[in-house]
């Protein structure tokens, strides 16, 4: 495993708060998984194009037309906090 | 015989002849759920009144002579990862809270056009991440053949519900084997269509380049009927392919003479259970007797598939699951600023396996590691896809076990994620390569009696061929007629 795998840092990147017990457990389990993944380094992949998906389609476009979509009320129905037709979020700018 | 024990084509024919009512078929399913689901836990929820109302409408349509819809009045249950307007959707996760879908997935609209009664929310591993359904935030599903064992996953609720006759058929999703593996472990037929065959609109995304919706059914003819019903290009999913949808069921004629089936020498692995191996070999012999030619092939990059998969799938998952942040839907844990709100919400809302995969995916995409992990895995994916395209230049299908062992015990592997991942060895490559695959019952282990699955992999859009082979085998072997113990 990469010596600089810092679970606290990666959890921060992922916006995921972990308990100290989770940090310890996941770090150990992920160490085993990363060690297993290292086996890909045995392969010579020089000159091989990456595959992002397996569909024979490129640049699928649609007509740029206004179509029906969810109403404001429907879009907000599952919101954990809402008011005046808007999502409520913590203050972002002072 | 209770109507819930029939296949979809049998019940559809009975209903069309007015020998039974859709309402009674639905009621028989509900009665079976009442009887067994307390032990099985295949369903997270269902709306009995709504299901019976839909069935009543189907009866009215039948009474007015509209019997031309292939699934008219057939009760079909849905994995809790596919949106049905007005119904709850949780992906078996706490983070979605009391989410109710504001729209229906394309596959749901298509099932309704075909006349189906769409009901219930089936249990799964949280966000489809797992191979046992133990990762559900709402408790594991049990295997109807042995309640101390897992049903497989992530579509474990779908497989258990079909095997236990709680519904006539079910939809699931398959990112690395999540339809085929539980189908094998519960003794039903599981079909993962070719990537792009079925619209993913309304499917909650796990790994977008690998996910595909498919069916869990009691026999191969049902798989063909459901595939015809849900397939086709959809303007709302730009990865769905403009390929005509054949009448899959009409190709199920038992004539497999001259079809070539490949056996990959790389799949003769250690860790393959001897009883599973023997059952699959016997099935291949049977296919040969029915007229297929068996050809040895090589898929040289097989040993790298699990590693490549767990990089690509977790990378895509870490990006897809970023949307679950407590702002627009689902549960929220308040914080002093947005970052604290996101982190606390996600920390409280996601279960351990989802957290592990989000961290792994974030790491392999992070600055400095992208090339070493993610880009390299995508290149290995190219090699794996080439292996299959090369093999399919010589054979029409590839036969493998669906899983290395029969169903394991609840708790047996849940502490060791890597061991759990390695059990996906036979199913994962199919998603990386974007091809299709079906698992069909091919026997049972002894003491305890547990189902074994034969997997047939096919060319891109080669569903007709693998269904034809699976059907010919099924009809000559008749394993699909066996039912879980009545003591269930």
Interface residues (C-beta under 8 A of the other chain):
Chain A: X2 X5 X7 X10 X11 X12 X13 X14 X15 X16 X17 X18 X19 X22 X25 X26 X29 X30 X32 X33 X34 X36 X37 X39 X40 X41 X43 X45 X48 X49 X50 X51 X52 X53 X54 X55 X56 X57 X60 X62 X70 X74 X75 X77 X78 X79 X80 X81 X87 X89 X90 X91 X92
Chain B: X97 X98 X99 X100 X102 X103 X195 X196 X208 X209 X235 X238 X239 X241 X301 X303 X304 X306 X307 X308 X310 X311 X318 X322 X325 X326 X327 X328 X329 X330 X331 X332 X334 X335 X336 X337 X338 X339 X340 X341 X342 X343 X344 X346 X347 X350 X352 X355 X356 X358 X359 X360 X362 X363 X366 X369 X373 X375 X376 X377 X378 X379 X380 X381 X382 X383 X385 X417 X418 X421 X432 X433 X434 X435 X460
